[in-house]
Amino acid sequence: MLEDTFHGIVLSFDGAAKTSTRQGSCGCILWELPGWTILDAQGFILEDVTVNDAEYCGLLNGLSMAQARGVRDLIAVGD
């Protein structure tokens, strides 16, 4: 849980996959707090993945988005 006074960047990510077809997707959002301003958001379609692969892909893509923006400190939140 973040304090109401937190100032910084939050990366939220998620991934999902259908086990019978191994098709999935992932997404990631960079937020700036306070205010929950969206800095960037992306989604990706994935092939031949497990649920864990899809989750990890969301994290890695989100970290790449942050790095491209010069973010050096963030809080990552996934399920």
Buried (B, 14 or more C-beta within 10 A) or exposed (E): EEEEEEEEBBBBBBBBBEEEEBBBBBBBBBBBBEEEEEBBEBEBEBEEBBEEBBBBBBBEBBBEBBEEEEBEEBEBBBE
